[in-house]
Amino acid sequence: MTVKHFPGGGARENGFDPHYATGQWNVYATPGSLQKYHVPTFEAAIKYHASSIMPYYSKPSKEKSEGQKDYRGEDVEFAPYGFAYNKAFVDEMLRNQMGFDGYINSDSGITRNMAWGVEMLDIPERVGFAVTQSGVDLISGSFDDKAAREAYERSSNDYYDTHPVPGGFAKEDLVLTDASLNRAVSRTLKEMFQLGMFENPYASPQRAEEAVADKAGRAAAEKVHRQSVVLLKGRDVLPLKDGMKVYAEAFGKTKEAGETNTKALKELLGGVTLVDDPAKAQAALLFLSPSSGNYFNATPGFLELDICEEKTVCNVDEEGKPTEQTHKETTLSGANRISDIAKAVHQNGGKVLINVNFPLAWMVGNVEPCADVLTAGFDTFPEAVLDVMFGRFAPVGRLPLTLPKDDSVLAVNQDGVCVSPNDVPGFDKDAYMPDSMKDENGKAYAYRDSAGNYYEYGFGLG
């Protein structure tokens, strides 16, 4: 098991993804946040001997952060290197202080596309700096033996007699040595021996098919999916009844994705009468799968968390600060139709049941007012959601995140500073929000629905 990404991805500056340059910084703007919110999540992985831990591409920002402590309570050195290159975090804190005894598996791309903080080094030097200096044991996704061999040969040849050592670095940290190679190889070979890859390196296709088709395993997975469904709203409306007239539609990032998912959803509804007109339905089943941003494809602005269609939002500059230029964002194709569908169903005395898929902490202000029943899934089997909606399984799920109220709690000023600190998780945001934004209960960050419930970490109706 590889656990990632150390020391946590939650401190990303304004939600930018470190697959691209604007996301290369981790900002710890809140005193003590590193040890309070981020590092503790790795303690269980170390306690139970996870095979591998993976650092992330991003690097800590000293200029934008408050002072932080390491695992022993000493001041952390914020060297401006991506975490796979950051000795203070990987070799010192994770291994020496926290006691991790597995191997360090760098994220893929650290020597080429996402070499944040070490762009001035050539590729062999990046290999040497990660392995020898910071303690990485495996360069993930890399088959660049030529660069690794060059890094090793430079430890004993005259390369640095004719080439300058990059400023701020030491030659001995930029090369592969016998000691660093032996360490890395022994740690990764240990894992391969434990997996039996030398004694029995060939997998049996027949055994693989039997394992995948195991009914007990599938049943266990289905149970976990049912247990994960969170009922946010509408306890008194459920369950739906077989034989009802139902309008069913699924929505995705694109119209094509919605059409595909709608077809699949309707095939699961054998016990009801499907209708094509919401105005004739006793109930509408709407499954929403929004999406925002993609790997290696930065949006022109901030990551959009609104469930929206053609929303006008600001662009950002190269430093990640908002500009006066704008663009349109769509996280859900057809989102503007949801209120019309709900209106038609309600005029007929029917109920609207909406399930939202949450790979991100979506804002649900455009959706919740339309819903009589609102459920949350997490790439959950649609069958599991339907089991809850039709009363075949009593909901027990609880939110594993906090849903932000609206754009006001995510607002970024002209200096690039968010009103809610990036390094504080949703469940604790209110401790750091301006008093002027707090309601009568002292809450500012979480979405509050029409029933008065806050969609916070741990919330869910039984």
Kinemage of the C-alpha trace (Angstrom):
@kinemage 1
@onewidth
@group {chain A} dominant
@subgroup {mainchain}
@vectorlist {calphas} color= white
{ca met a 1} P 0.000 0.000 0.000
{ca thr a 2} L 1.336 3.420 -0.977
{ca val a 3} L -0.071 6.254 1.138
{ca lys a 4} L -0.033 9.700 -0.409
{ca his a 5} L 0.742 12.560 -0.455
{ca phe a 6} L 3.071 13.539 2.403
{ca pro a 7} L 2.822 15.949 4.188
{ca gly a 8} L -0.750 16.354 2.961
{ca gly a 9} L -2.375 18.039 -0.025
{ca gly a 10} L -4.861 20.159 1.894
{ca ala a 11} L -2.648 23.234 2.229
{ca arg a 12} L -2.732 23.964 -1.491
{ca glu a 13} L -2.798 27.655 -2.259
{ca asn a 14} L -6.402 28.515 -3.203
{ca gly a 15} L -7.064 24.986 -4.457
{ca phe a 16} L -4.606 25.066 -7.352
{ca asp a 17} L -3.380 21.673 -8.558
{ca pro a 18} L 0.438 21.185 -8.445
{ca his a 19} L 0.346 19.428 -11.796
{ca tyr a 20} L 0.701 23.001 -13.095
{ca ala a 21} L 2.815 25.957 -12.038
{ca thr a 22} L 0.202 28.015 -10.180
{ca gly a 23} L -0.322 25.059 -7.825
{ca gln a 24} L 3.306 24.520 -6.880
{ca trp a 25} L 2.985 26.065 -3.395
{ca asn a 26} L 1.768 24.693 -0.084
{ca val a 27} L 0.839 27.662 2.094
{ca tyr a 28} L 0.646 27.219 5.871
{ca ala a 29} L -0.866 30.586 6.776
{ca thr a 30} L -2.191 29.398 10.146
{ca pro a 31} L 0.268 28.966 13.036
{ca gly a 32} L 0.663 25.296 13.951
{ca ser a 33} L -1.529 23.979 11.129
{ca leu a 34} L 1.095 21.563 9.779
{ca gln a 35} L 1.157 19.458 12.928
{ca lys a 36} L -2.453 20.075 13.942
{ca tyr a 37} L -4.209 19.217 10.681
{ca his a 38} L -1.886 17.595 8.157
{ca val a 39} L 0.888 15.387 9.549
{ca pro a 40} L -1.310 13.383 12.011
{ca thr a 41} L -3.140 11.681 9.139
{ca phe a 42} L 0.049 9.748 8.355
{ca glu a 43} L 0.530 8.392 11.879
{ca ala a 44} L -1.756 5.395 11.308
{ca ala a 45} L 0.017 4.550 8.046
{ca ile a 46} L 3.311 4.423 9.903
{ca lys a 47} L 1.892 2.570 12.907
{ca tyr a 48} L 0.507 -0.189 10.716
{ca his a 49} L 3.573 -0.378 8.456
{ca ala a 50} L 2.304 0.857 5.108
{ca ser a 51} L 4.785 -0.310 2.495
{ca ser a 52} L 5.351 3.081 0.938
{ca ile a 53} L 4.647 6.781 1.408
{ca met a 54} L 4.635 9.217 -1.504
{ca pro a 55} L 5.546 12.907 -1.200
{ca tyr a 56} L 3.779 15.393 -3.476
{ca tyr a 57} L 4.968 17.740 -6.208
{ca ser a 58} L 4.292 20.931 -4.276
{ca lys a 59} L 6.750 22.866 -2.133
{ca pro a 60} L 6.272 24.867 1.085
{ca ser a 61} L 6.123 28.657 0.878
{ca lys a 62} L 8.154 30.344 3.598
{ca glu a 63} L 7.112 33.824 2.495
{ca lys a 64} L 3.358 33.152 2.688
{ca ser a 65} L 3.386 30.870 5.749
{ca glu a 66} L 3.455 31.331 9.495
{ca gly a 67} L 6.006 29.434 11.575
{ca gln a 68} L 5.456 25.682 11.768
{ca lys a 69} L 6.887 22.949 13.998
{ca asp a 70} L 8.161 19.515 13.068
{ca tyr a 71} L 7.212 16.258 14.812
{ca arg a 72} L 9.550 17.004 17.714
{ca gly a 73} L 8.315 20.543 18.165
{ca glu a 74} L 11.285 22.226 16.513
{ca asp a 75} L 10.984 24.942 13.872
{ca val a 76} L 10.565 23.495 10.373
{ca glu a 77} L 12.981 24.573 7.681
{ca phe a 78} L 10.897 25.600 4.660
{ca ala a 79} L 13.407 24.916 1.894
{ca pro a 80} L 11.731 25.899 -1.415
{ca tyr a 81} L 11.884 22.419 -2.967
{ca gly a 82} L 9.088 20.062 -3.938
{ca phe a 83} L 8.466 17.602 -1.114
{ca ala a 84} L 10.175 14.707 -2.908
{ca tyr a 85} L 13.316 16.865 -2.831
{ca asn a 86} L 12.755 18.211 0.659
{ca lys a 87} L 15.092 16.522 3.138
{ca ala a 88} L 13.606 18.253 6.190
{ca phe a 89} L 10.200 16.723 5.458
{ca val a 90} L 11.050 13.328 3.941
{ca asp a 91} L 14.284 12.127 5.514
{ca glu a 92} L 14.125 14.040 8.778
{ca met a 93} L 10.458 14.351 9.772
{ca leu a 94} L 8.848 11.333 8.093
{ca arg a 95} L 11.618 8.793 8.545
{ca asn a 96} L 13.770 9.894 11.492
{ca gln a 97} L 11.153 11.600 13.653
{ca met a 98} L 7.948 9.707 12.830
{ca gly a 99} L 9.681 6.355 12.373
{ca phe a 100} L 8.535 5.379 8.877
{ca asp a 101} L 10.352 2.183 7.903
{ca gly a 102} L 9.065 1.549 4.376
{ca tyr a 103} L 10.292 3.006 1.113
{ca ile a 104} L 9.743 6.503 -0.241
{ca asn a 105} L 7.991 6.441 -3.614
{ca ser a 106} L 8.217 9.805 -5.350
{ca asp a 107} L 5.257 10.919 -7.393
{ca ser a 108} L 5.645 10.451 -11.143
{ca gly a 109} L 6.976 13.374 -13.147
{ca ile a 110} L 9.154 14.917 -10.439
{ca thr a 111} L 12.265 14.932 -12.641
{ca arg a 112} L 10.561 16.498 -15.659
{ca asn a 113} L 7.140 18.190 -15.699
{ca met a 114} L 6.720 18.937 -11.979
{ca ala a 115} L 10.256 19.574 -10.751
{ca trp a 116} L 9.124 22.481 -8.603
{ca gly a 117} L 11.984 24.248 -6.877
{ca val a 118} L 14.759 22.381 -8.692
{ca glu a 119} L 14.192 23.620 -12.228
{ca met a 120} L 17.801 24.864 -12.274
{ca leu a 121} L 19.108 21.268 -12.002
{ca asp a 122} L 19.423 18.982 -15.002
{ca ile a 123} L 17.614 15.639 -14.932
{ca pro a 124} L 20.540 13.516 -13.614
{ca glu a 125} L 21.020 16.080 -10.842
{ca arg a 126} L 17.333 15.914 -9.963
{ca val a 127} L 17.596 12.131 -9.635
{ca gly a 128} L 20.649 12.447 -7.404
{ca phe a 129} L 19.136 15.219 -5.301
{ca ala a 130} L 15.935 13.251 -4.657
{ca val a 131} L 17.595 9.917 -3.872
{ca thr a 132} L 20.862 10.873 -2.181
{ca gln a 133} L 19.907 14.137 -0.500
{ca ser a 134} L 16.263 13.712 0.533
{ca gly a 135} L 15.965 9.924 0.829
{ca val a 136} L 13.649 8.968 -2.039
{ca asp a 137} L 13.973 5.260 -2.864
{ca leu a 138} L 11.973 4.999 -6.085
{ca ile a 139} L 11.432 7.580 -8.844
{ca ser a 140} L 7.832 6.744 -9.648
{ca gly a 141} L 6.842 6.220 -13.257
{ca ser a 142} L 10.368 6.775 -14.550
{ca phe a 143} L 12.283 4.410 -16.801
{ca asp a 144} L 15.053 6.935 -17.396
{ca asp a 145} L 17.964 4.606 -16.674
{ca lys a 146} L 20.263 6.826 -18.746
{ca ala a 147} L 19.769 9.820 -16.456
{ca ala a 148} L 20.176 7.652 -13.327
{ca arg a 149} L 23.368 6.081 -14.711
{ca glu a 150} L 24.696 9.551 -15.513
{ca ala a 151} L 23.944 10.665 -11.949
{ca tyr a 152} L 25.911 7.664 -10.658
{ca glu a 153} L 28.888 8.146 -12.981
{ca arg a 154} L 29.184 11.794 -11.982
{ca ser a 155} L 29.988 10.667 -8.431
{ca ser a 156} L 33.388 9.418 -9.601
{ca asn a 157} L 34.203 11.019 -12.966
{ca asp a 158} L 35.439 14.529 -13.739
{ca tyr a 159} L 32.047 15.972 -14.797
{ca tyr a 160} L 32.084 18.740 -12.174
{ca asp a 161} L 35.672 19.674 -13.081
{ca thr a 162} L 34.297 21.140 -16.309
{ca his a 163} L 30.705 21.901 -15.270
{ca pro a 164} L 29.741 24.276 -12.448
{ca val a 165} L 27.813 23.015 -9.480
{ca pro a 166} L 24.476 24.885 -9.510
{ca gly a 167} L 24.398 27.706 -6.988
{ca gly a 168} L 23.109 26.778 -3.548
{ca phe a 169} L 23.746 23.046 -4.015
{ca ala a 170} L 26.578 20.698 -3.048
{ca lys a 171} L 28.073 18.210 -5.508
{ca glu a 172} L 27.678 15.289 -3.090
{ca asp a 173} L 23.920 15.910 -2.964
{ca leu a 174} L 23.489 15.860 -6.756
{ca val a 175} L 24.952 12.445 -7.565
{ca leu a 176} L 23.995 8.831 -6.942
{ca thr a 177} L 26.451 7.062 -4.652
{ca asp a 178} L 26.942 3.404 -3.795
{ca ala a 179} L 25.481 4.108 -0.364
{ca ser a 180} L 22.335 5.841 -1.648
{ca leu a 181} L 21.779 3.199 -4.345
{ca asn a 182} L 22.242 0.315 -1.911
{ca arg a 183} L 19.777 1.919 0.488
{ca ala a 184} L 17.140 2.502 -2.199
{ca val a 185} L 17.563 -0.917 -3.784
{ca ser a 186} L 17.414 -2.792 -0.478
{ca arg a 187} L 14.198 -1.037 0.554
{ca thr a 188} L 12.424 -1.674 -2.729
{ca leu a 189} L 13.725 -5.244 -3.101
{ca lys a 190} L 12.414 -6.015 0.388
{ca glu a 191} L 8.928 -5.102 -0.816
{ca met a 192} L 9.288 -7.259 -3.939
{ca phe a 193} L 10.397 -10.265 -1.883
{ca gln a 194} L 7.503 -9.783 0.546
{ca leu a 195} L 5.118 -9.829 -2.410
{ca gly a 196} L 6.671 -13.056 -3.697
{ca met a 197} L 7.633 -11.530 -7.028
{ca phe a 198} L 10.865 -13.533 -7.249
{ca glu a 199} L 9.594 -16.929 -6.132
{ca asn a 200} L 6.470 -16.718 -8.303
{ca pro a 201} L 6.670 -13.828 -10.792
{ca tyr a 202} L 3.819 -14.972 -13.058
{ca ala a 203} L 0.170 -14.342 -12.334
{ca ser a 204} L -2.494 -16.873 -13.261
{ca pro a 205} L -5.160 -15.336 -15.549
{ca gln a 206} L -7.630 -17.995 -14.398
{ca arg a 207} L -6.997 -17.254 -10.727
{ca ala a 208} L -7.295 -13.522 -11.419
{ca glu a 209} L -10.711 -14.000 -13.035
{ca glu a 210} L -11.852 -16.117 -10.087
{ca ala a 211} L -10.702 -13.488 -7.601
{ca val a 212} L -12.472 -10.670 -9.433
{ca ala a 213} L -15.665 -12.725 -9.707
{ca asp a 214} L -15.696 -13.639 -6.019
{ca lys a 215} L -19.291 -13.111 -4.850
{ca ala a 216} L -18.383 -12.587 -1.210
{ca gly a 217} L -16.003 -9.783 -2.147
{ca arg a 218} L -18.603 -8.146 -4.368
{ca ala a 219} L -21.226 -8.389 -1.630
{ca ala a 220} L -18.872 -6.745 0.854
{ca ala a 221} L -18.198 -3.916 -1.590
{ca glu a 222} L -21.898 -3.385 -2.200
{ca lys a 223} L -22.535 -3.205 1.548
{ca val a 224} L -19.846 -0.557 1.994
{ca his a 225} L -21.306 1.469 -0.873
{ca arg a 226} L -24.762 1.392 0.736
{ca gln a 227} L -23.276 2.442 4.064
{ca ser a 228} L -21.485 5.369 2.413
{ca val a 229} L -24.645 7.042 1.074
{ca val a 230} L -25.375 10.173 3.111
{ca leu a 231} L -28.970 11.366 3.490
{ca leu a 232} L -28.701 15.149 3.734
{ca lys a 233} L -32.374 16.072 3.424
{ca gly a 234} L -35.828 14.501 3.189
{ca arg a 235} L -35.957 11.784 5.823
{ca asp a 236} L -39.757 12.112 5.994
{ca val a 237} L -40.175 11.840 2.205
{ca leu a 238} L -38.517 8.455 1.771
{ca pro a 239} L -39.019 5.764 0.750
{ca leu a 240} L -40.102 5.819 -2.866
{ca lys a 241} L -42.660 3.173 -3.774
{ca asp a 242} L -42.539 0.662 -6.608
{ca gly a 243} L -45.098 1.369 -9.299
{ca met a 244} L -44.763 5.150 -9.107
{ca lys a 245} L -44.473 7.333 -12.183
{ca val a 246} L -40.849 8.448 -12.215
{ca tyr a 247} L -38.896 10.910 -14.325
{ca ala a 248} L -35.228 9.873 -14.283
{ca glu a 249} L -32.238 11.828 -15.600
{ca ala a 250} L -28.520 11.856 -14.916
{ca phe a 251} L -26.313 14.885 -15.476
{ca gly a 252} L -22.575 15.015 -16.108
{ca lys a 253} L -19.823 17.421 -17.037
{ca thr a 254} L -20.873 17.060 -20.690
{ca lys a 255} L -24.195 16.437 -22.356
{ca glu a 256} L -22.874 13.130 -23.720
{ca ala a 257} L -21.879 11.922 -20.248
{ca gly a 258} L -25.351 12.782 -18.994
{ca glu a 259} L -27.038 10.856 -21.779
{ca thr a 260} L -24.890 7.774 -21.121
{ca asn a 261} L -25.547 7.905 -17.383
{ca thr a 262} L -29.263 8.484 -17.909
{ca lys a 263} L -29.540 5.332 -19.994
{ca ala a 264} L -27.754 3.343 -17.281
{ca leu a 265} L -29.929 4.847 -14.538
{ca lys a 266} L -33.173 3.996 -16.297
{ca glu a 267} L -32.059 0.392 -16.732
{ca leu a 268} L -31.879 0.098 -12.933
{ca leu a 269} L -35.482 1.281 -12.438
{ca gly a 270} L -37.445 -1.822 -13.320
{ca gly a 271} L -40.041 -1.469 -10.576
{ca val a 272} L -41.450 1.925 -11.583
{ca thr a 273} L -43.212 3.469 -14.562
{ca leu a 274} L -40.790 5.765 -16.368
{ca val a 275} L -42.175 8.952 -17.886
{ca asp a 276} L -40.449 11.401 -20.226
{ca asp a 277} L -42.336 14.485 -19.017
{ca pro a 278} L -41.514 15.781 -15.498
{ca ala a 279} L -44.980 17.326 -15.293
{ca lys a 280} L -46.486 13.830 -15.343
{ca ala a 281} L -44.162 12.379 -12.695
{ca gln a 282} L -44.940 11.532 -9.100
{ca ala a 283} L -41.214 11.663 -8.446
{ca ala a 284} L -38.107 12.847 -10.256
{ca leu a 285} L -34.813 11.041 -9.749
{ca leu a 286} L -31.892 13.290 -10.671
{ca phe a 287} L -28.328 12.003 -10.400
{ca leu a 288} L -25.699 14.766 -10.624
{ca ser a 289} L -22.008 14.154 -11.332
{ca pro a 290} L -20.292 17.553 -11.559
{ca ser a 291} L -16.641 17.900 -12.496
{ca ser a 292} L -14.162 20.773 -12.255
{ca gly a 293} L -10.683 20.870 -13.757
{ca asn a 294} L -8.468 18.074 -15.056
{ca tyr a 295} L -4.933 16.846 -14.554
{ca phe a 296} L -2.452 18.908 -16.615
{ca asn a 297} L -5.306 21.160 -17.763
{ca ala a 298} L -5.527 24.237 -15.581
{ca thr a 299} L -8.758 26.189 -15.645
{ca pro a 300} L -8.314 29.896 -16.491
{ca gly a 301} L -9.468 30.710 -12.958
{ca phe a 302} L -9.863 29.088 -9.574
{ca leu a 303} L -11.173 25.549 -9.261
{ca glu a 304} L -14.934 26.003 -9.509
{ca leu a 305} L -16.885 24.364 -6.677
{ca asp a 306} L -20.314 25.628 -7.685
{ca ile a 307} L -22.708 23.217 -9.409
{ca cys a 308} L -23.235 25.513 -12.364
{ca glu a 309} L -23.605 25.995 -16.097
{ca glu a 310} L -22.049 28.905 -18.011
{ca lys a 311} L -21.196 30.793 -14.828
{ca thr a 312} L -19.140 33.961 -15.282
{ca val a 313} L -16.027 33.847 -13.094
{ca cys a 314} L -12.718 35.716 -12.966
{ca asn a 315} L -9.463 34.629 -14.557
{ca val a 316} L -6.215 34.394 -12.597
{ca asp a 317} L -2.741 35.614 -13.520
{ca glu a 318} L 0.510 33.629 -13.514
{ca glu a 319} L 0.842 34.152 -9.759
{ca gly a 320} L -2.655 32.818 -9.128
{ca lys a 321} L -4.197 36.187 -8.303
{ca pro a 322} L -7.640 37.184 -9.636
{ca thr a 323} L -7.823 39.494 -12.643
{ca glu a 324} L -10.559 41.639 -14.166
{ca gln a 325} L -10.853 39.272 -17.140
{ca thr a 326} L -13.583 36.642 -16.962
{ca his a 327} L -14.572 33.347 -18.542
{ca lys a 328} L -17.464 30.890 -18.373
{ca glu a 329} L -17.356 27.753 -16.227
{ca thr a 330} L -19.608 24.695 -16.434
{ca thr a 331} L -19.277 21.947 -13.868
{ca leu a 332} L -22.580 20.274 -14.802
{ca ser a 333} L -24.084 20.329 -18.258
{ca gly a 334} L -27.800 21.024 -17.961
{ca ala a 335} L -27.547 22.430 -14.433
{ca asn a 336} L -29.793 25.348 -15.386
{ca arg a 337} L -32.603 22.897 -16.204
{ca ile a 338} L -32.783 21.388 -12.732
{ca ser a 339} L -34.973 24.123 -11.267
{ca asp a 340} L -37.373 23.864 -14.232
{ca ile a 341} L -37.667 20.103 -13.765
{ca ala a 342} L -38.311 20.567 -10.055
{ca lys a 343} L -40.954 23.203 -10.691
{ca ala a 344} L -42.819 20.940 -13.137
{ca val a 345} L -42.759 17.998 -10.705
{ca his a 346} L -43.848 20.092 -7.743
{ca gln a 347} L -46.751 21.600 -9.672
{ca asn a 348} L -47.994 18.032 -10.136
{ca gly a 349} L -47.665 17.357 -6.408
{ca gly a 350} L -44.595 15.192 -6.903
{ca lys a 351} L -41.269 14.991 -5.110
{ca val a 352} L -37.739 15.643 -6.379
{ca leu a 353} L -34.948 13.323 -5.249
{ca ile a 354} L -31.405 14.400 -6.071
{ca asn a 355} L -28.132 12.548 -5.574
{ca val a 356} L -24.878 14.478 -5.931
{ca asn a 357} L -21.512 12.802 -6.470
{ca phe a 358} L -18.820 14.446 -4.323
{ca pro a 359} L -15.229 13.992 -5.533
{ca leu a 360} L -14.948 17.641 -4.405
{ca ala a 361} L -16.691 19.684 -1.710
{ca trp a 362} L -19.363 21.114 -3.994
{ca met a 363} L -21.485 24.121 -3.141
{ca val a 364} L -25.077 22.913 -3.331
{ca gly a 365} L -26.935 26.229 -3.208
{ca asn a 366} L -28.207 25.787 -6.776
{ca val a 367} L -29.452 22.262 -6.040
{ca glu a 368} L -30.670 21.847 -2.464
{ca pro a 369} L -33.621 24.281 -2.712
{ca cys a 370} L -34.968 22.191 -5.615
{ca ala a 371} L -34.741 18.902 -3.736
{ca asp a 372} L -37.236 17.239 -1.414
{ca val a 373} L -34.631 14.524 -0.865
{ca leu a 374} L -30.898 15.137 -1.189
{ca thr a 375} L -28.284 12.400 -0.911
{ca ala a 376} L -24.503 12.438 -1.224
{ca gly a 377} L -22.434 9.769 -2.927
{ca phe a 378} L -18.717 9.345 -3.488
{ca asp a 379} L -18.370 7.522 -6.804
{ca thr a 380} L -20.982 5.287 -5.205
{ca phe a 381} L -22.715 2.486 -7.098
{ca pro a 382} L -26.032 3.968 -8.312
{ca glu a 383} L -27.687 0.736 -7.157
{ca ala a 384} L -26.601 1.579 -3.596
{ca val a 385} L -28.147 5.058 -3.790
{ca leu a 386} L -31.387 3.595 -5.135
{ca asp a 387} L -31.454 1.069 -2.290
{ca val a 388} L -31.555 3.997 0.131
{ca met a 389} L -34.134 5.948 -1.861
{ca phe a 390} L -36.468 2.940 -2.168
{ca gly a 391} L -36.145 1.974 1.496
{ca arg a 392} L -34.189 -1.226 0.895
{ca phe a 393} L -31.369 0.074 3.097
{ca ala a 394} L -31.618 2.554 5.984
{ca pro a 395} L -29.133 5.430 5.521
{ca val a 396} L -26.189 5.471 7.917
{ca gly a 397} L -23.595 7.520 5.997
{ca arg a 398} L -21.972 10.682 7.357
{ca leu a 399} L -20.260 13.464 5.418
{ca pro a 400} L -16.466 12.983 5.262
{ca leu a 401} L -16.061 16.673 4.365
{ca thr a 402} L -17.701 20.058 4.873
{ca leu a 403} L -19.611 21.724 2.051
{ca pro a 404} L -18.851 25.447 1.685
{ca lys a 405} L -21.788 27.840 1.932
{ca asp a 406} L -21.219 29.855 -1.238
{ca asp a 407} L -18.632 31.930 -3.108
{ca ser a 408} L -18.314 34.358 -0.182
{ca val a 409} L -16.425 31.845 1.979
{ca leu a 410} L -14.048 31.007 -0.877
{ca ala a 411} L -13.398 34.598 -1.971
{ca val a 412} L -9.788 35.498 -2.830
{ca asn a 413} L -8.668 39.115 -2.578
{ca gln a 414} L -6.374 40.949 -4.988
{ca asp a 415} L -3.321 39.787 -3.011
{ca gly a 416} L -4.300 36.156 -3.526
{ca val a 417} L -5.391 35.578 0.089
{ca cys a 418} L -8.582 33.570 0.690
{ca val a 419} L -11.067 34.663 3.341
{ca ser a 420} L -11.029 31.078 4.685
{ca pro a 421} L -7.448 29.884 5.324
{ca asn a 422} L -6.349 27.226 2.835
{ca asp a 423} L -4.451 25.138 5.392
{ca val a 424} L -7.445 24.637 7.707
{ca pro a 425} L -9.914 21.826 6.905
{ca gly a 426} L -13.593 22.585 6.475
{ca phe a 427} L -14.634 21.237 9.865
{ca asp a 428} L -12.528 23.877 11.651
{ca lys a 429} L -12.861 26.852 9.309
{ca asp a 430} L -15.255 28.752 11.574
{ca ala a 431} L -12.501 29.223 14.165
{ca tyr a 432} L -10.680 31.417 11.670
{ca met a 433} L -13.523 33.124 9.783
{ca pro a 434} L -14.328 36.843 10.298
{ca asp a 435} L -16.948 37.401 12.995
{ca ser a 436} L -18.911 39.555 10.557
{ca met a 437} L -19.631 36.448 8.458
{ca lys a 438} L -20.894 34.274 11.307
{ca asp a 439} L -24.569 33.555 11.937
{ca glu a 440} L -26.457 33.345 15.230
{ca asn a 441} L -24.809 29.976 15.899
{ca gly a 442} L -21.296 31.253 15.308
{ca lys a 443} L -21.042 29.473 11.969
{ca ala a 444} L -19.878 31.001 8.707
{ca tyr a 445} L -18.364 28.371 6.439
{ca ala a 446} L -20.734 25.416 6.035
{ca tyr a 447} L -23.826 25.348 3.847
{ca arg a 448} L -27.090 25.546 5.808
{ca asp a 449} L -30.128 23.971 4.182
{ca ser a 450} L -33.803 24.936 4.270
{ca ala a 451} L -34.329 22.661 7.293
{ca gly a 452} L -31.617 24.491 9.225
{ca asn a 453} L -29.020 21.702 9.027
{ca tyr a 454} L -25.371 22.495 8.379
{ca tyr a 455} L -23.676 20.256 5.853
{ca glu a 456} L -20.572 19.753 7.946
{ca tyr a 457} L -18.105 16.934 8.454
{ca gly a 458} L -19.952 14.142 10.251
{ca phe a 459} L -23.478 15.237 9.314
{ca gly a 460} L -26.034 12.777 8.015
{ca leu a 461} L -29.673 11.921 8.684
{ca gly a 462} L -30.556 8.434 9.902
